[in-house]
Structures are given as structure tokens and as C-alpha cells.
Amino acid sequence: MRLPAILAIYLSLAAGPAWAGPAADILAQHAYDGTLTEGVAALGPLMQKGDAEAKAARGALRFLIAIEHLSQAFYKHGFETASGGPMLNLPIMRIPVPPNPNPEKLDYAGFRTIFGALVDDLDAAESDLAQVGDTDVKLPLDLVKLRLDLNGDGKAAEYESIGRILDGLSHGDPSAVPPVVAFDTADIYWLRGYDRFISAFAQFLLAFNFQEAFDKTFHIYFPRAGLPLADKLTRTDPSAWSDGAVGDAIAFLHLISWDVAEPARLKDVRFRLKAMAAMSARSWVAARRETDSDREWLPNPKQTGVFPSLAATDEQIDTWLIVMSEFEAVLDAKKLLPHWRFTQGLNARRMFEDMKHFDLVLLVAGPDAVPWLEDGPVSDMATWNRMMDVFQGNFLGYAMFFN
């Protein structure tokens, strides 16, 4: 299930009828040539005429530009995917980036600048995508041909094509990547949900002062970028447990004890997560309305999807919608967040609005949960357990695709 998850980071676009207009041609041309910024400009005149497919296509290109800019920034500083397990495989911090033989130095301020730019880029994409609404659109795209300028040298080379990247990730399995996907309106909502999820993660990190964690552990991602402890702690064999990966993971977990630096960003995270849940629900409402079956990225139970292993049943969709509704209720404090140690629940809304310090271990252990405890309806664990049953133990695999 990791391949659709990686596709989710790189792609995601639009939905509807069986035709496609000139905007789809412009999208395909510039996506295949790797000239994303030029594509944004070319779609401007069509957008001014109110062309919904142009809005979808430009928003999709801007989403890809956000990922391209992030990749270029990471490449500049010699980013490497961290070993050490899920604690270090954070969202965004596992994006495939070409190796850089001569990385530049990176400091904490520079890293914050990278994530700030990512939020701005994703907000620009959402601004365009939000204009599509429920209008039917259709954007066929050959994913294998899509190119990004991952290293920032001004051109998207053949080795920077999504096809080449996914071929490596899928170990050469030709069936792992569908040749063409006809992105439609349901998929626009899906993409908007991913946009909000990625931006929420970046915004959450930027809300805190995490400099000590950066200085002492981020050599796991940027081993040759001149971080303070890189020379002493950088791993020489990423596959060896004895080479510090587990120690780095423990150190990072221990150092998640951060003061809130920008309260407005932390408050904004809640709204972005709410938007993510709302877009996810709308994507399935739109998908269920479809009567065609045309190279579906997000198929309803009567359609054939491009990933047959991720076909959705009505029960799974219904359960997913219940989970998203429950998630929104927790974010709005209409229900309280359950904690293993208490019969009361945590007010998540107050946490986003009033938190001054975040210590992950103390929050999970209980001491830092006490200020947020309240009496009231607590989110029912049976809801969350049901989703595990319905998705047959592969909830995370489906979740990355369902959004």
C-alpha cells in the first residue's frame, strides 16, 4: 500500500464526465515537460473565462509545484530518508529526493523557511482548487510521463519522471503504476484533503520552537548539511541498528518538548484538519454520484479503479465517513478525545487554542493531559475499533488512499 501513498504525495487532481477540454491538454503538456510554472501561466486566460477544468488543472500544477519546491530545498541540503522506524518517518520527511554530492549547510532558521514556503505554496493550490466546487471536470493524465525538477537545476530530466521514480519504488513491477488516470471532481476534493493534511503538519511544526530537536537529531535527514552534531552522530550504515538509528529515534522522541512560538499557527492547524475531514467526506459524496467508469482514481463500489487492490465497498465508505465525522466532532470539542488513563476526555479545541507547551511523552503518560480534561461525551473507541475491522487490519493503507 505504500505506492498509492507516495502517489498521493506527488499527484492528485480532478473528476466528472467523459470528455476533457483544452485545460487538460495544457496540464498534460506542462506536466510531461516538467514546466509547471509555465503551465500555471498558460492556464490563466482560461481561468479568467471561468473554465472549471482550468481551475482544477492550475490548482493541480500548483500542488505539484509545492512538492517540487520542497524537493529542491531538501536536495539543496542533502536530504536523506531516515532509517530508525516510524518515529522518524514523519509526514513530508520521506519524499524521494535525488542524492546531492555537494549539499549546502542548513540551520534551524533555514528549515523553518522551507516549511513556511511549503505552507504558502499549498495555500496557493487550495485557492485554485476551491473554485472548482461540484462542477464536473475531467483531466486524463499519464502518471508515468509526469516530471518534476527535483534537484532545482532548471530542467526536469528523464530520471526525474514519476514513472522512473515509481519504477524504482515498485522494483520494476509494470502493474504497479496505471498508465493513465482520468482525474475527476471527486479527486479534486481528495487532493484538497491531502493539501490540507500536508499543510496542517507543516503548520503544526512551525507553531513550536523545536530548535533543540533540530540541532540534536535532524542530522538523520541532513547528514552532510553542517548540523551541530552531524560529525559525531551521523550514521555510516543506515541499515545497521547498531549504527545509531534507534538512538536517534529515541532522542527525537525525548526532545518533543516544545514551547509554542506562534500561537496563531497552532490555532490554524485545527481548521486545516477540519477542512481535510470535510474534503474527504465530499470526495466520497462526489464519487458515489458518478455513473461512468473511466480510469478511476477514487472509485465508488460500482466502478473499476486503477488500483484494484484498493477497491472500496459501501461498508468501508460508510465507516470512513463516520470516522471523519467523529474526527470533526473531536476537533470542535463536541466530543472529547479519549485518554487511556482517564475516564474524562481531553478538549482538543482548547489544546489547539490555549496550549503553551507540548510534551508528547508527558501528554501520553498523563501529567500534561490533566489541564485539558473535562466531563462530557468522550469519543467512542468502538467507532475507531470498527474501522479496523471493516478495513481488515489494513486501515492505514486505505487511509492514505481514502484521505
BATIFI-90423 format. One record per residue (C-alpha): residue number from 0; residue in one letter; x, y, z. Coordinates in steps of 0.001 Angstrom, whole numbers, plus 524288, in hexadecimal, padded with zeros to 5 digits. Example, Ala and Ser with C-alpha at 12.3 -4.5 7.8 and 13.67 -1.06 7.14 Angstrom:
# residues 2
0 A 8300C 7EE6C 81E78
1 S 83566 7FBDC 81BE4
# end
This chain:
# residues 403
0 M 80000 80000 80000
1 R 80BA3 80921 80064
2 L 80B58 80BF3 7F1D2
3 P 7FDF6 8129D 7F1DA
4 A 80279 81A4A 7FDCD
5 I 80E50 81F60 7F66D
6 L 805D8 8225F 7EAA6
7 A 7FD37 829F1 7F3F7
8 I 80885 832C1 7F7A1
9 Y 80C21 83522 7E96E
10 L 7FF55 83555 7E236
11 S 7F08A 836FA 7E3D8
12 L 7E7E8 83F4B 7DB62
13 A 7D995 83FF1 7D667
14 A 7CB67 838A3 7D287
15 G 7BEC0 836F5 7CA0C
16 P 7B9E5 8349E 7BC31
17 A 7C021 82D05 7B129
18 W 7C668 83878 7AA02
19 A 7D1D2 8418B 7ACA0
20 G 7D3F8 84F5A 7A7CB
21 P 7DFD5 85789 7A401
22 A 7E3F4 85922 7B22E
23 A 7E6AC 84A89 7B2C9
24 D 7EFAB 84BA8 7A705
25 I 7F70F 856F4 7AD38
26 L 7F858 84F6F 7B9E5
27 A 7FD87 84360 7B312
28 Q 8072B 84AFC 7AAAF
29 H 80D71 85224 7B5F8
30 A 80CBF 846B4 7BF72
31 Y 813E2 83E05 7B5A8
32 D 81DD9 84897 7B233
33 G 82020 84C0E 7C070
34 T 81CD0 85A5E 7BDA5
35 L 81322 85BF3 7C8B5
36 T 8146A 86AA8 7CAAA
37 E 81285 86D09 7BC1E
38 G 80665 8648B 7BCC8
39 V 800C9 86CF6 7C79B
40 A 8028D 878F9 7BF0A
41 A 7FCC7 87246 7B311
42 L 7F063 86EBF 7BA7D
43 G 7EE0E 87CBE 7BEF3
44 P 7E5F5 88130 7B31C
45 L 7DD0D 87551 7B427
46 M 7DB25 877B8 7C2A3
47 Q 7D72E 885BD 7BFDA
48 K 7CC4D 8802C 7B745
49 G 7C783 877F9 7C2AA
50 D 7CC38 86AF5 7BD4D
51 A 7CAC5 86144 7C883
52 E 7D490 857B5 7C2C7
53 A 7DE86 862B2 7C202
54 K 7DC5C 86562 7D07A
55 A 7DE51 85706 7D388
56 A 7EA3A 855D5 7CABF
57 R 7F0CC 86217 7D004
58 G 7EE3C 85DE9 7DDF4
59 A 7F408 85098 7DADC
60 L 8001D 856C6 7D4E4
61 R 801A2 85F87 7E0A7
62 F 800BA 853BE 7E989
63 L 80B7E 84D38 7E1A4
64 I 81369 859D3 7E242
65 A 8125E 85964 7F114
66 I 81801 84BAA 7F120
67 E 8223E 84F7C 7E711
68 H 826A9 85B25 7EF2A
69 L 8278A 852A9 7FB48
70 S 82F85 84879 7F412
71 Q 838AE 852E4 7EEBC
72 A 83ACC 858A0 7FC41
73 F 83D53 84B40 801FF
74 Y 8468D 847C0 7F6D7
75 K 84E1C 85455 7F904
76 H 8516C 84FD5 806C0
77 G 853A8 84164 803E9
78 F 8471C 83BB0 80963
79 E 846EA 82D0E 80BDA
80 T 83B6E 824B7 81019
81 A 83D6B 82117 81E4A
82 S 83F0A 81353 82328
83 G 83AB1 80FE1 830D8
84 G 82C6F 80C71 82F0B
85 P 81F81 813DB 82F24
86 M 823AA 81DAB 83987
87 L 82CB2 823E2 82F87
88 N 8247F 82184 82354
89 L 81C64 82DA5 8259E
90 P 812FB 8330F 81B66
91 I 81A62 83AA7 810EB
92 M 8276C 835AC 81619
93 R 8275C 829AD 80D44
94 I 8264D 8302C 7FFFF
95 P 82F51 829F5 7F5C5
96 V 83A55 83388 7F2D0
97 P 8461E 83122 7E9ED
98 P 8533B 83014 7F0F9
99 N 85AF4 83CBB 7F158
100 P 869BF 83B0B 7F0F9
101 N 86C34 848F2 7F5D2
102 P 86183 84D27 7FF5C
103 E 86117 85AC1 80546
104 K 86051 85D95 813B8
105 L 85328 85E64 81A7B
106 D 84F72 86479 82777
107 Y 842E4 86526 82F4C
108 A 83E8B 87227 82983
109 G 840B1 86CEC 81BD9
110 F 838A1 860D6 81EA8
111 R 82D69 86928 823B6
112 T 82E31 87133 81735
113 I 82CB9 864B7 80F11
114 F 82085 8609B 81668
115 G 81AE2 86E57 81623
116 A 81C4A 86E7D 80759
117 L 815BD 8612E 8069E
118 V 809CE 86650 80DDF
119 D 8090E 8721A 804CF
120 D 80A2D 86997 7F8A4
121 L 7FFA6 86045 7FD51
122 D 7F6A9 86B90 800AF
123 A 7F84E 870AE 7F2C3
124 A 7F447 8635D 7ED80
125 E 7E873 862D3 7F66A
126 S 7E44D 87060 7F1F9
127 D 7E2EC 86B65 7E3FB
128 L 7DD6C 85E0B 7E73B
129 A 7D2F2 863B9 7F01A
130 Q 7CD20 86ADE 7E470
131 V 7C962 85E13 7DDC9
132 G 7BEE2 85A44 7E786
133 D 7B596 84FCB 7E27A
134 T 7B776 85346 7D41C
135 D 7BA46 84765 7CBB7
136 V 7C830 846FD 7C69F
137 K 7D0AC 83CBD 7C025
138 L 7DF84 83CF4 7BF7F
139 P 7E5CF 830C2 7B99B
140 L 7F41A 82FB3 7BD56
141 D 7FE92 825A0 7BAA6
142 L 8055D 824D6 7C7C5
143 V 81145 81E08 7C249
144 K 81467 829C7 7B9AC
145 L 812F6 83409 7C453
146 R 81FC9 83AF1 7C788
147 L 8246D 843B8 7D27C
148 D 83104 84B7B 7D371
149 L 83501 844CD 7E011
150 N 842C4 84A37 7E118
151 G 84002 85849 7DD04
152 D 84937 8588A 7D158
153 G 83ED1 85EE8 7C8E1
154 K 83AC2 852F7 7C11D
155 A 8330B 8469C 7C3AC
156 A 83B90 83B8C 7BED1
157 E 8372A 82DDF 7BB4B
158 Y 83C18 82866 7C837
159 E 8334E 83248 7CF20
160 S 826F3 82CD2 7C8F6
161 I 81CDE 82705 7D21A
162 G 81D43 81AB7 7C9DD
163 R 82BC3 818E3 7CC50
164 I 82A3A 81BA2 7DAE4
165 L 81EBE 8127C 7DC7F
166 D 8256F 80800 7D478
167 G 83035 807F4 7DE85
168 L 826DB 8081F 7E9EE
169 S 81EDB 7FCF4 7E428
170 H 82AFE 7F4FF 7E0BB
171 G 827A2 7F534 7D251
172 D 819CF 7EFE3 7D399
173 P 812F9 7F547 7C753
174 S 8057C 7F30A 7CD38
175 A 8083B 7FBAD 7D8EF
176 V 805F3 8088E 7D1D2
177 P 7FA0A 80AA9 7C928
178 P 7FD85 810E8 7BC02
179 V 7F27C 81AD2 7BBF9
180 V 7E945 81FC4 7C688
181 A 7DD56 82806 7C33E
182 F 7DD0F 83123 7CEEE
183 D 7CF91 8369B 7D1AF
184 T 7C807 83F10 7DB5B
185 A 7C86D 83518 7E650
186 D 7D727 834E9 7E4D4
187 I 7D7D5 843B6 7E5EB
188 Y 7D1BF 842B1 7F35D
189 W 7DB30 837A2 7F645
190 L 7E6C4 84012 7F254
191 R 7E1C8 84B62 7FA78
192 G 7E13D 84251 80627
193 Y 7EF63 83E4D 8041D
194 D 7F33F 84C7D 80253
195 R 7ED20 84FE0 80F6B
196 F 7F35D 84421 81625
197 I 80128 8473E 8118E
198 S 7FFAE 855AF 814A2
199 A 7FA1D 8526F 8221E
200 F 80633 84A69 82551
201 A 80F53 8553F 820D6
202 Q 80762 85F84 8280E
203 F 8077C 85745 83476
204 L 81640 85643 8345A
205 L 817CB 864CF 831A6
206 A 80F16 86804 83D38
207 F 819B9 86363 84692
208 N 827CF 86675 849C5
209 F 82E19 85961 846AF
210 Q 83C0A 85E4E 844F6
211 E 8421A 8550E 84EEF
212 A 83BEE 84964 84825
213 F 840B0 84E94 83B0C
214 D 84E96 85107 83FA5
215 K 84FF8 843EB 8467A
216 T 848A8 83A8B 83D8E
217 F 845FB 83FF4 82FEC
218 H 8530F 83AF0 82B05
219 I 84AFD 82EA0 828C8
220 Y 844F0 835D7 81D37
221 F 8502A 83EF6 81989
222 P 85C96 8378B 81D12
223 R 865DA 8404D 8153C
224 A 85F94 84D9E 8172B
225 G 8680F 85218 82279
226 L 85E94 84FA9 82DB8
227 P 864F4 85111 83B1C
228 L 8665B 84291 83E57
229 A 8670A 83CF8 830A0
230 D 8757E 839B4 830FB
231 K 87401 83213 83DA1
232 L 866D6 82B8A 83B8A
233 T 86479 829F2 82CEF
234 R 86257 81BA9 82985
235 T 86BCB 814F0 82047
236 D 8631C 80933 81D92
237 P 85492 80CEA 81D64
238 S 850AC 7FE90 81DD6
239 A 857FC 7FB8F 82A6D
240 W 85053 7FCA6 8370D
241 S 85D11 7FDC7 83E63
242 D 860C0 809A8 8366F
243 G 8588C 81358 83E0A
244 A 84B72 8133E 8370B
245 V 8441B 80E58 842F5
246 G 84B6D 817DE 84BA2
247 D 847D7 82319 842A3
248 A 83990 81EFF 84311
249 I 83995 81E91 851E7
250 A 84070 82BB9 852A9
251 F 8368E 831E8 8497E
252 L 82B2F 82C88 85162
253 H 83157 8316F 85DFD
254 L 8334C 83F00 85836
255 I 82509 840E7 85470
256 S 8236B 84A7A 85F93
257 W 820EE 85752 858B1
258 D 81C3B 864D6 85C64
259 V 811D9 86ADE 853B9
260 A 818AF 8753C 84B90
261 E 80D8D 87966 84293
262 P 8001E 87756 848DE
263 A 7F8E7 87BB1 83C9F
264 R 7FEDA 8707C 834E4
265 L 7FAC1 8669E 83F3E
266 K 7ECBF 86B91 83EF6
267 D 7ED02 86ABF 8302C
268 V 7F0CF 85C5B 83090
269 R 7E358 858E2 835CF
270 F 7DC90 85FAD 82A7B
271 R 7E554 858EA 820A0
272 L 7E270 84BAC 8269B
273 K 7D3E4 84EAC 8266F
274 A 7D4FC 85253 8181A
275 M 7DC2A 8459F 81572
276 A 7D111 83DC2 81B75
277 A 7C6BF 845A6 81439
278 M 7CD9B 843F6 80723
279 S 7CEDC 83561 80975
280 A 7C047 8343D 80BD4
281 R 7BD19 83C70 7FFD4
282 S 7C603 8342C 7F75F
283 W 7BE02 82813 7FA51
284 V 7B11B 82F1E 7F891
285 A 7B5CD 8334A 7EB13
286 A 7BB4A 825DC 7E7E2
287 R 7AE84 81F39 7EB66
288 R 7A72A 82817 7E1F4
289 E 7AF2B 82378 7D658
290 T 7A8F8 81A29 7CCA7
291 D 7B466 81851 7C347
292 S 7C05F 80FE4 7C55A
293 D 7CBBF 816E1 7BF1D
294 R 7D96B 813F7 7C44B
295 E 7D50B 81757 7D212
296 W 7DEA5 81C21 7DC57
297 L 7D442 81BF9 7E6FB
298 P 7CA0F 811E0 7E2BB
299 N 7BCC1 80FC0 7E8A6
300 P 7B8BB 8017D 7EAC2
301 K 7B2B2 8009D 7DD20
302 Q 7BEC3 805BE 7D62E
303 T 7CBDC 7FFCA 7D2BC
304 G 7D758 806DB 7D89A
305 V 7E543 807B4 7D3A6
306 F 7E997 800E2 7E02B
307 P 7E0F3 7F4B0 7E117
308 S 7E6DA 7F109 7EE3D
309 L 7E11C 7FD87 7F3F7
310 A 7D32B 7FB9F 7EF42
311 A 7C9B1 80170 7F91B
312 T 7BD35 7FB28 7FDD9
313 D 7B13F 802B3 80257
314 E 7B3D7 7FE0A 8102F
315 Q 7C1B1 80342 80FC6
316 I 7BD55 8105C 80A64
317 D 7B27D 81187 81483
318 T 7BC13 80E35 81F63
319 W 7C5F2 817F3 81A45
320 L 7BBAB 822B9 81A32
321 I 7B7F9 81F6F 82839
322 V 7C63F 8203C 82C33
323 M 7C7F0 82D78 82583
324 S 7BBAE 83281 82C52
325 E 7C0DD 82DA4 83952
326 F 7CDF8 83429 83687
327 E 7C753 84138 833D7
328 A 7BF4F 83FE2 8404D
329 V 7CBDE 83E13 84812
330 L 7D245 849D7 84199
331 D 7C665 85230 84517
332 A 7C5F0 84C95 852F2
333 K 7B82C 847B2 850AB
334 K 7BE5B 83B12 85505
335 L 7CA4F 839A8 85D8E
336 L 7D6C1 83294 859CB
337 P 7D82A 825C5 8615C
338 H 7E43A 82388 869AE
339 W 7E829 81612 86E32
340 R 7EA3A 81AB5 87C39
341 F 7DDE1 82279 87EF1
342 T 7CF2E 820C5 87E57
343 Q 7CE2A 82F1D 87A9E
344 G 7D240 833A3 86D1A
345 L 7DB44 83E22 867C0
346 N 7D5E2 84A80 86198
347 A 7DD65 84AB3 854C2
348 R 7D850 85813 850EF
349 R 7DDC1 85E4C 85D49
350 M 7EAA3 8575D 85B02
351 F 7EC1B 85DAC 84DA2
352 E 7E798 86AF0 8527D
353 D 7EE08 86C05 85FE8
354 M 7F9CE 862F0 86051
355 K 80693 8696B 86448
356 H 80F55 85D61 864A0
357 F 80EBB 8500A 85E27
358 D 81573 8444A 8642C
359 L 81187 837FB 85CFB
360 V 8160D 82E3F 8673E
361 L 80FBD 83579 87299
362 L 80338 8372C 86ADB
363 V 80257 828AA 867CA
364 A 80696 824AF 87583
365 G 7FC5D 82D6F 87BC3
366 P 8024A 838DA 88359
367 D 80115 842A1 87828
368 A 7F38E 83D9F 8749B
369 V 7EDB8 841FE 8818D
370 P 7EBCD 85078 87DDD
371 W 7E37D 84C89 8722F
372 L 7DAA4 842AC 878ED
373 E 7CC0C 8455C 87935
374 D 7BF53 83E76 87C10
375 G 7B703 83BC3 87027
376 P 7B4E4 83218 86526
377 V 7C194 82B39 861B9
378 S 7C414 82643 85401
379 D 7C00C 81815 853F3
380 M 7CB5A 80EC7 851F6
381 A 7C1B8 80552 84BC5
382 T 7C138 80E71 83FF0
383 W 7CFD5 80DBF 83E32
384 N 7D021 7FF14 8409B
385 R 7C57E 7FD1B 83667
386 M 7CDB6 80392 82BFA
387 M 7D8B8 7FA01 82E95
388 D 7CF54 7EEAF 82CBE
389 V 7C91E 7F422 8205E
390 F 7D657 7F6A9 81A14
391 Q 7DB0F 7E91A 81DF0
392 G 7E6DD 7EDB4 8256A
393 N 7EBCF 7F63B 81A3C
394 F 7E5BC 802FA 81EA4
395 L 7F233 80AE8 81CE9
396 G 7F3F5 80617 80F02
397 Y 7E620 809EC 80B83
398 A 7E6F2 8168A 81344
399 M 7F24F 81B7C 80B2E
400 F 7EA00 81934 7FF16
401 F 7DCA3 81CED 8048A
402 N 7E27A 82954 80A42
# end
